[in-house]
């Protein structure tokens, strides 16, 4: 089946990435921090060590074994009877029989198909879990680089604010400016220091999240430069999601319900019993074979109706999921287009003429007042941070959209 082929390819790719020894995070392993420079490097580390993926992989193995159980005929039945004769002249009677009951043969064909579908579902569930974990790792990497950028921006801003504050403290001491000017300078320094402390706190939270998703291995991300968006063709992306693992899960559920209905129909057909039977009394022995057949009357009377209803329910679930998935994808694509446009406009607006160096020179030369400098520098600085956030949000949203390829 096409579904099984797609799943097998995706699972094989994931296994190749793990290469040999997935989840090799044992005590006494790495003692040095892992330095990653790309999101792919972090995702590789996560594939090897993530605890959630380890559990998901074991769950997949259990589900595969579970899918293979219950598909064989019941165990044969062996009976031995020893009857004492009364009066004793009649002798003792010995009965012996071996019987085996089987469903109608078509039931085992459909049960085999059910096993394959359940195995496919287990593979799909693992792939979905893997994609979610890898997306989280990729977004954590993007977030960390963004924090590194923000920390560098705030550090430069803080150094400049300290210089201005020190400069105005000296001017206040010699009587060139009043207390108000120094207080304004000091207030700005305090506000920037607070923002800088906050981004350091954000980095710690991000580092802890990366530590957890990496299975306990310490990972360092020194980068302060985000890559450019890779871009994609919306129609191609929408088609990729139509063959993605989440929709395939819903499709496989429908296939499972259809095969379950076929199994129910087959089980509603007569069951066959065959075996060997012998009876011995004194020197008289009887040996031979016995066959039997069940008469299907009421045991499965409503199960076929239930199976048909479950098929209709599975079809409705597929239709609902496809609609919601397509709606969500189109919304995210539109958000990304809007975000890309805003990013480009802000990049153009933040030209060299608005740089902090020019503002500082204008303040020193007396071209602008301290209040004007504070207003202009804060406005420029906030837009610099906004641009960094736009770029980060753009990559986070793009990563979310491209999750289907992970």
LUMMARDO-38343 format. One record per residue (C-alpha): residue number from 1; x, y, z. Coordinates in nm, 2 decimals, always signed. Each point is the difference from the previous one (the first is absolute). Layout:
R  resi    east   north      up
R   NUM       X       Y       Z
...
This chain:
R  resi    east   north      up
R     1   +0.00   +0.00   +0.00
R     2   +0.11   +0.36   -0.07
R     3   -0.04   +0.09   +0.37
R     4   +0.23   -0.28   +0.11
R     5   +0.26   +0.10   -0.27
R     6   +0.01   +0.37   +0.10
R     7   +0.03   -0.09   +0.37
R     8   +0.28   -0.25   -0.06
R     9   +0.20   +0.26   -0.19
R    10   -0.05   +0.27   +0.27
R    11   +0.09   -0.24   +0.28
R    12   +0.31   -0.12   -0.19
R    13   +0.12   +0.35   -0.04
R    14   -0.04   +0.06   +0.37
R    15   +0.18   -0.32   +0.08
R    16   +0.29   +0.10   -0.23
R    17   +0.03   +0.33   +0.18
R    18   +0.02   -0.18   +0.33
R    19   +0.25   -0.24   -0.16
R    20   +0.05   -0.31   +0.20
R    21   -0.02   +0.10   +0.36
R    22   -0.29   +0.23   +0.06
R    23   -0.06   +0.12   +0.35
R    24   +0.36   -0.06   +0.12
R    25   -0.01   +0.23   +0.30
R    26   +0.15   -0.23   +0.27
R    27   +0.18   +0.11   +0.32
R    28   +0.37   +0.05   -0.05
R    29   -0.06   +0.13   -0.35
R    30   +0.09   +0.35   -0.12
R    31   +0.17   +0.22   +0.26
R    32   +0.04   +0.31   -0.21
R    33   -0.28   +0.23   -0.13
R    34   -0.10   -0.04   -0.36
R    35   +0.04   +0.31   -0.21
R    36   -0.26   +0.02   -0.28
R    37   +0.01   +0.26   -0.27
R    38   -0.31   -0.09   -0.19
R    39   -0.35   -0.13   +0.08
R    40   +0.08   -0.32   -0.19
R    41   +0.29   -0.07   +0.25
R    42   -0.24   +0.05   +0.29
R    43   -0.26   -0.23   -0.16
R    44   +0.26   -0.27   -0.05
R    45   +0.09   +0.02   +0.37
R    46   -0.37   -0.02   +0.09
R    47   -0.06   -0.30   -0.22
R    48   +0.28   -0.18   +0.18
R    49   -0.09   +0.09   +0.36
R    50   -0.35   +0.12   +0.04
R    51   -0.19   -0.19   +0.27
R    52   -0.34   +0.06   -0.16
R    53   +0.11   -0.15   -0.33
R    54   +0.15   -0.29   +0.19
R    55   -0.34   -0.08   +0.16
R    56   -0.17   +0.06   -0.34
R    57   +0.24   -0.25   -0.17
R    58   -0.06   -0.26   +0.27
R    59   -0.38   +0.06   -0.03
R    60   +0.03   -0.06   -0.37
R    61   +0.18   -0.33   +0.06
R    62   -0.27   -0.11   +0.25
R    63   -0.28   +0.10   -0.24
R    64   +0.16   -0.20   -0.28
R    65   +0.01   -0.31   +0.22
R    66   -0.35   +0.06   +0.12
R    67   -0.13   +0.03   -0.36
R    68   +0.14   -0.35   -0.07
R    69   -0.19   -0.17   +0.29
R    70   -0.35   -0.15   -0.01
R    71   +0.01   -0.07   -0.37
R    72   +0.04   -0.38   +0.02
R    73   -0.26   -0.27   +0.07
R    74   -0.07   -0.09   +0.36
R    75   +0.20   -0.28   +0.16
R    76   -0.10   -0.35   -0.07
R    77   -0.20   -0.18   +0.27
R    78   +0.10   -0.34   +0.13
R    79   -0.24   -0.21   +0.21
R    80   +0.05   -0.33   +0.18
R    81   -0.29   -0.19   +0.16
R    82   +0.04   -0.31   +0.22
R    83   -0.34   -0.15   +0.10
R    84   -0.02   -0.30   +0.25
R    85   -0.25   -0.27   -0.10
R    86   -0.27   -0.12   +0.23
R    87   -0.04   -0.29   +0.03
R    88   +0.37   -0.06   -0.05
R    89   -0.05   -0.26   -0.26
R    90   -0.08   +0.28   -0.24
R    91   +0.36   +0.12   +0.02
R    92   +0.12   +0.36   +0.01
R    93   -0.05   +0.25   -0.28
R    94   +0.28   +0.23   -0.12
R    95   -0.08   +0.30   -0.22
R    96   +0.26   +0.22   -0.17
R    97   -0.05   +0.29   -0.23
R    98   +0.19   +0.29   -0.16
R    99   -0.19   +0.28   -0.16
R   100   +0.08   +0.33   -0.17
R   101   -0.24   +0.29   -0.07
R   102   +0.07   +0.26   -0.27
R   103   -0.18   +0.30   -0.13
R   104   -0.12   +0.02   -0.35
R   105   +0.32   +0.01   -0.22
R   106   -0.06   +0.36   -0.12
R   107   +0.02   +0.13   +0.36
R   108   +0.37   -0.08   +0.01
R   109   +0.06   +0.19   -0.32
R   110   -0.16   +0.31   +0.14
R   111   +0.17   -0.04   +0.34
R   112   +0.33   +0.00   -0.18
R   113   -0.09   +0.33   -0.17
R   114   -0.11   +0.14   +0.34
R   115   +0.35   -0.09   +0.14
R   116   +0.17   +0.18   -0.28
R   117   -0.22   +0.31   +0.05
R   118   +0.06   +0.01   +0.37
R   119   +0.38   -0.03   -0.06
R   120   -0.03   +0.29   -0.24
R   121   -0.19   +0.20   +0.26
R   122   +0.27   -0.06   +0.25
R   123   +0.26   +0.12   -0.24
R   124   -0.20   +0.31   -0.08
R   125   -0.05   +0.08   +0.37
R   126   +0.38   -0.02   +0.05
R   127   +0.06   +0.22   -0.30
R   128   -0.25   +0.26   +0.13
R   129   +0.18   -0.01   +0.34
R   130   +0.34   +0.04   -0.17
R   131   -0.12   +0.30   -0.20
R   132   -0.14   +0.17   +0.30
R   133   +0.32   -0.04   +0.20
R   134   +0.22   +0.10   -0.29
R   135   -0.21   +0.31   -0.06
R   136   +0.03   +0.09   +0.36
R   137   +0.38   -0.04   -0.02
R   138   +0.02   +0.22   -0.31
R   139   -0.22   +0.27   +0.15
R   140   +0.21   -0.01   +0.32
R   141   +0.31   +0.06   -0.20
R   142   -0.16   +0.29   -0.19
R   143   -0.11   +0.15   +0.34
R   144   +0.34   -0.04   +0.15
R   145   +0.17   +0.17   -0.29
R   146   -0.26   +0.28   +0.02
R   147   +0.08   +0.04   +0.37
R   148   +0.37   +0.01   -0.08
R   149   -0.07   +0.28   -0.25
R   150   -0.21   +0.19   +0.25
R   151   +0.26   -0.04   +0.27
R   152   +0.27   +0.14   -0.23
R   153   -0.22   +0.30   -0.10
R   154   -0.09   +0.07   +0.37
R   155   +0.36   -0.03   +0.11
R   156   +0.11   +0.26   -0.25
R   157   -0.30   +0.22   +0.09
R   158   +0.09   -0.04   +0.37
R   159   +0.36   +0.10   -0.05
R   160   -0.10   +0.31   -0.18
R   161   -0.26   +0.09   +0.27
R   162   +0.27   -0.04   +0.26
R   163   +0.23   +0.23   -0.18
R   164   -0.27   +0.27   -0.03
R   165   -0.10   -0.05   +0.36
R   166   +0.37   +0.04   +0.12
R   167   +0.03   +0.30   -0.23
R   168   -0.30   +0.17   +0.15
R   169   +0.10   -0.08   +0.35
R   170   +0.33   +0.18   -0.05
R   171   -0.19   +0.30   -0.16
R   172   -0.24   +0.01   +0.29
R   173   +0.29   +0.00   +0.25
R   174   +0.16   +0.30   -0.17
R   175   -0.34   +0.18   -0.03
R   176   -0.04   -0.02   -0.38
R   177   -0.33   -0.19   +0.03
R   178   -0.26   -0.04   +0.27
R   179   -0.12   -0.30   +0.19
R   180   -0.29   -0.05   -0.24
R   181   +0.23   -0.08   -0.29
R   182   +0.20   -0.24   +0.20
R   183   -0.31   -0.17   +0.13
R   184   -0.13   -0.05   -0.35
R   185   +0.33   -0.15   -0.11
R   186   +0.00   -0.23   +0.31
R   187   -0.36   -0.11   -0.06
R   188   +0.08   -0.10   -0.35
R   189   +0.31   -0.19   +0.11
R   190   -0.22   -0.19   +0.26
R   191   -0.26   -0.09   -0.25
R   192   +0.25   -0.13   -0.25
R   193   +0.17   -0.20   +0.28
R   194   -0.34   -0.16   +0.09
R   195   -0.05   -0.10   -0.37
R   196   +0.35   -0.15   -0.01
R   197   -0.05   -0.20   +0.32
R   198   -0.33   -0.13   -0.15
R   199   +0.16   -0.13   -0.31
R   200   +0.27   -0.17   +0.21
R   201   -0.29   -0.17   +0.19
R   202   -0.16   -0.10   -0.33
R   203   +0.32   -0.16   -0.11
R   204   +0.01   -0.21   +0.31
R   205   -0.36   -0.12   -0.05
R   206   +0.08   -0.08   -0.36
R   207   +0.32   -0.19   +0.10
R   208   -0.20   -0.21   +0.24
R   209   -0.25   -0.08   -0.27
R   210   +0.28   -0.10   -0.23
R   211   +0.16   -0.21   +0.28
R   212   -0.33   -0.19   +0.04
R   213   -0.07   -0.06   -0.36
R   214   +0.37   -0.11   -0.06
R   215   -0.04   -0.27   +0.26
R   216   +0.22   +0.16   +0.26
R   217   +0.30   +0.08   -0.22
R   218   +0.12   +0.36   +0.04
R   219   -0.03   +0.19   -0.33
R   220   +0.17   +0.33   -0.07
R   221   -0.14   +0.23   -0.28
R   222   +0.24   +0.30   -0.04
R   223   -0.15   +0.11   -0.33
R   224   -0.14   +0.35   -0.03
R   225   -0.10   -0.01   -0.37
R   226   -0.33   -0.15   -0.12
R   227   -0.01   -0.16   -0.35
R   228   -0.22   +0.14   -0.27
R   229   -0.34   -0.16   -0.05
R   230   +0.02   -0.29   -0.24
R   231   -0.33   +0.08   -0.17
R   232   -0.25   -0.25   -0.15
R   233   -0.27   -0.03   -0.26
R   234   -0.34   +0.01   +0.18
R   235   -0.17   -0.25   -0.24
R   236   +0.29   -0.25   +0.04
R   237   -0.02   +0.03   +0.38
R   238   -0.37   -0.06   +0.00
R   239   +0.05   -0.31   -0.21
R   240   +0.27   -0.12   +0.24
R   241   -0.24   +0.02   +0.29
R   242   -0.25   -0.21   -0.19
R   243   +0.25   -0.28   +0.01
R   244   +0.13   +0.09   +0.35
R   245   -0.01   -0.23   +0.29
R   246   -0.28   +0.16   +0.19
R   247   -0.25   -0.03   -0.29
R   248   +0.13   -0.34   -0.07
R   249   -0.09   -0.10   +0.36
R   250   -0.36   +0.09   -0.07
R   251   +0.01   -0.18   -0.33
R   252   +0.14   -0.31   +0.16
R   253   -0.27   +0.01   +0.27
R   254   -0.26   -0.01   -0.28
R   255   +0.18   -0.29   -0.16
R   256   +0.01   -0.17   +0.34
R   257   -0.37   +0.04   +0.05
R   258   -0.07   -0.14   -0.35
R   259   +0.21   -0.30   +0.06
R   260   -0.15   -0.04   +0.35
R   261   -0.34   -0.01   -0.17
R   262   +0.12   -0.27   -0.23
R   263   +0.13   -0.20   +0.29
R   264   -0.33   +0.03   +0.18
R   265   -0.18   -0.12   -0.32
R   266   +0.23   -0.30   -0.02
R   267   -0.05   -0.08   +0.37
R   268   -0.37   +0.01   -0.06
R   269   +0.04   -0.29   -0.24
R   270   +0.01   -0.36   +0.13
R   271   +0.30   -0.11   +0.21
R   272   +0.15   -0.33   -0.09
R   273   +0.11   -0.27   +0.25
R   274   +0.20   -0.31   -0.09
R   275   +0.18   -0.26   +0.21
R   276   +0.09   -0.36   +0.09
R   277   -0.21   -0.22   +0.23
R   278   +0.04   -0.35   +0.15
R   279   -0.20   -0.22   +0.24
R   280   +0.11   -0.32   +0.16
R   281   -0.21   -0.25   +0.20
R   282   +0.16   -0.34   +0.09
R   283   +0.14   -0.13   -0.33
R   284   -0.22   +0.22   -0.21
R   285   +0.15   +0.32   -0.14
R   286   -0.15   +0.27   -0.21
R   287   +0.22   +0.26   -0.18
R   288   -0.08   +0.27   -0.25
R   289   -0.04   +0.37   -0.08
R   290   -0.26   +0.25   +0.09
R   291   -0.10   +0.32   -0.16
R   292   -0.24   +0.28   +0.11
R   293   -0.13   +0.33   -0.09
R   294   -0.15   +0.28   +0.20
R   295   -0.34   +0.15   -0.09
R   296   +0.03   +0.38   +0.00
R   297   -0.32   +0.13   +0.16
R   298   +0.04   +0.28   +0.26
R   299   +0.36   +0.03   +0.12
R   300   +0.10   +0.27   -0.26
R   301   -0.34   +0.13   -0.08
R   302   +0.07   +0.37   +0.05
R   303   +0.38   +0.01   -0.05
R   304   -0.03   +0.05   -0.38
R   305   -0.23   +0.30   +0.05
R   306   +0.25   +0.14   +0.26
R   307   +0.29   -0.05   -0.25
R   308   -0.19   +0.19   -0.27
R   309   -0.07   +0.29   +0.24
R   310   +0.37   +0.01   +0.09
R   311   +0.10   +0.03   -0.37
R   312   -0.24   +0.30   -0.04
R   313   +0.15   +0.16   +0.31
R   314   +0.36   -0.05   -0.13
R   315   -0.09   +0.15   -0.33
R   316   -0.15   +0.31   +0.18
R   317   +0.32   +0.03   +0.20
R   318   +0.21   +0.00   -0.31
R   319   -0.22   +0.27   -0.17
R   320   +0.01   +0.21   +0.32
R   321   +0.38   -0.03   +0.05
R   322   +0.07   +0.08   -0.37
R   323   -0.21   +0.32   +0.03
R   324   +0.16   +0.11   +0.32
R   325   +0.35   -0.08   -0.11
R   326   -0.05   +0.19   -0.33
R   327   -0.15   +0.30   +0.18
R   328   +0.28   +0.01   +0.25
R   329   +0.27   -0.03   -0.27
R   330   -0.15   +0.28   -0.20
R   331   -0.02   +0.22   +0.30
R   332   +0.36   -0.06   +0.09
R   333   +0.11   +0.06   -0.36
R   334   -0.18   +0.34   +0.00
R   335   +0.15   +0.09   +0.33
R   336   +0.34   -0.08   -0.13
R   337   -0.05   +0.21   -0.31
R   338   -0.12   +0.29   +0.22
R   339   +0.30   -0.04   +0.23
R   340   +0.24   -0.02   -0.29
R   341   -0.13   +0.33   -0.14
R   342   +0.02   +0.17   +0.34
R   343   +0.35   -0.12   +0.05
R   344   +0.11   +0.14   -0.34
R   345   -0.16   +0.34   +0.07
R   346   +0.16   +0.03   +0.34
R   347   +0.34   -0.10   -0.14
R   348   -0.03   +0.28   -0.25
R   349   -0.11   +0.25   +0.26
R   350   +0.29   -0.08   +0.24
R   351   +0.27   +0.16   -0.23
R   352   +0.34   +0.12   +0.09
R   353   -0.13   +0.36   +0.06
R   354   -0.18   -0.12   +0.31
R   355   +0.30   -0.17   +0.16
R   356   +0.07   +0.05   +0.37
R   357   +0.35   +0.13   -0.08
R   358   -0.15   +0.30   -0.19
R   359   -0.24   +0.07   +0.29
R   360   +0.28   -0.01   +0.25
R   361   +0.21   +0.24   -0.21
R   362   -0.30   +0.23   -0.04
R   363   -0.04   +0.00   +0.38
R   364   +0.37   +0.08   +0.07
R   365   +0.00   +0.28   -0.26
R   366   -0.31   +0.16   +0.15
R   367   -0.21   -0.06   -0.31
R   368   -0.27   -0.17   +0.21
R   369   -0.10   +0.02   +0.36
R   370   +0.02   -0.29   +0.25
R   371   -0.37   -0.06   -0.01
R   372   +0.01   -0.01   -0.38
R   373   +0.28   -0.25   +0.01
R   374   -0.18   -0.22   +0.25
R   375   -0.32   +0.00   -0.22
R   376   +0.19   -0.06   -0.33
R   377   +0.23   -0.26   +0.14
R   378   -0.28   -0.19   +0.18
R   379   -0.21   +0.01   -0.32
R   380   +0.29   -0.12   -0.21
R   381   +0.09   -0.27   +0.25
R   382   -0.35   -0.13   +0.04
R   383   -0.03   -0.03   -0.38
R   384   +0.33   -0.19   -0.01
R   385   -0.14   -0.25   +0.25
R   386   -0.32   -0.02   -0.20
R   387   +0.20   -0.08   -0.31
R   388   +0.17   -0.28   +0.18
R   389   -0.33   -0.13   +0.13
R   390   -0.15   +0.01   -0.35
R   391   +0.29   -0.20   -0.14
R   392   -0.03   -0.25   +0.28
R   393   -0.38   -0.04   -0.04
R   394   +0.05   -0.04   -0.37
R   395   +0.23   -0.29   +0.04
R   396   -0.21   -0.16   +0.28
R   397   -0.31   +0.01   -0.21
R   398   +0.19   -0.13   -0.31
R   399   +0.14   -0.29   +0.21
R   400   -0.35   -0.08   +0.12
R   401   -0.13   -0.01   -0.36
R   402   +0.29   -0.21   -0.12
R   403   -0.04   -0.25   +0.29
R   404   -0.15   -0.26   -0.25
R   405   +0.35   -0.03   -0.15
R   406   +0.18   -0.08   +0.33
